[in-house]
Amino acid sequence: MLLQVSQNGIDGMTYLVDRMGVDFRPYISTVLPPIIDRLGDSKEMVREKSQLLILKLMERDVITPQALFDKLMPAFTHKNGKIREEVMNCLQTTLKESSTSVDIPVCPSVSLHHIYLLVVVTRAMVYKSWRHSLRQGYWHGPQSLSISRLIAPIVKLLSDPMSPVRDTAFNTLVEIYRHVGERLRSDLQRKHAVPSSRLPALMARFDELQAAGDMMPSAITMDAPCFMQQASPRNDTGQERRNRHSGLLFSIAHCPSHPRES
């Protein structure tokens, strides 16, 4: 009976969020705490529906991803292990929901000049899509989250007393790496106390993703120096800031110019 009440209550709330959209914002502070508690429910169905409601809040632009995970920060240290586990699952889903890829067909007859033009056109298309997604509230990937703020609590959960939480923390770091790339590897090695028993396996998993080509475009553009414009803050223009802070936007201003065709 209680299970049915919980499920119906969450379903009803999800319906309201979907119908009201941004008009639901005044009720966030009232609704979110009990939903976080339901992430720790003993019933899997209740936990799943709670996850869906949280995702719906972002999809309908009721709350930004950054504001949401700011409110979810206490969940990373919650006494209920299920909540610690589910908040990381929520982060993984948030990243996956925003995944965007651009497939470029390879043709032997295409010249470097054509590739250059294709990059310029692709850049414009991605930027237009990005602006539209921001206006519609659909964009909630690594570019709209301060991922670095979430790394420390996730690393701590690699030493959690509960095995499922430790495994989820490991998988969450792997998912973040798919979207962020080598910056995460560097930060883990230099800034965070990753357990020595987990670090080799984590680095090996990163290497596997690289070797398999299973990285997201955001990670590739974030890592590649030709695609990231490293302007100093003093000379930074608005367009350069947008290019650098959005992992799917890139600049070709500092790339070596392509050879001229004879």
Buried (B, 14 or more C-beta within 10 A) or exposed (E): EEEEEBBEBBEEBBEBBBEBBEEBBEBBEEBBEEBBBBBBBEEEEBBBBBBBBBBBBBBBBBBBBEEBBEBBEEBBEBEBBBBBBBBBBBBBBBBEBBEBEEEEEEEEEEEEEEBBEBBEEEBEEBBEBBEEBBEEBBBBBBBBBEBEEBBBBBBBBBBBEEEEBBBBBBBBBBBBBBBBBBBBBEBBEEEBEBEEEBBEEBBEBBEEBBEEEEBBBBBBBBBEEBBBBEBEEEEEEEEBEBBBEBBBBBBBEEBEEBEEEE
